Amino acid sequence: AFGEDQSRIRKDHAPENMAILRHIALNLLKHDKTEKVGVKSKRLNAGWNESYLMKVVGL
C-alpha cells in the first residue's frame, strides 16, 4: 500500500522505523469508519484532503 518495494531506505535502523510508521498509518486508516472505501482510497483521500487527514489522525 505504501510502495515498500521501491523504498530506498536501507541504512541502519531506518527500514525498521519506517515499517513501524507504516504500520501505525495502516492501522489508523483501517480503524477509520467515516468512509466505506478501501485502505488505498482512504490513503489517497488523506493525501489530498487535509481535514480528512486530521480526522484520521485524531486531531
Secondary structure, DSSP 8 states (H G I E B T S, - for coil): ---GGG----STTHHHHHHHHHHHHHHHHHH--SS-S-HHHHHHHHHH-HHHHHHHHT-
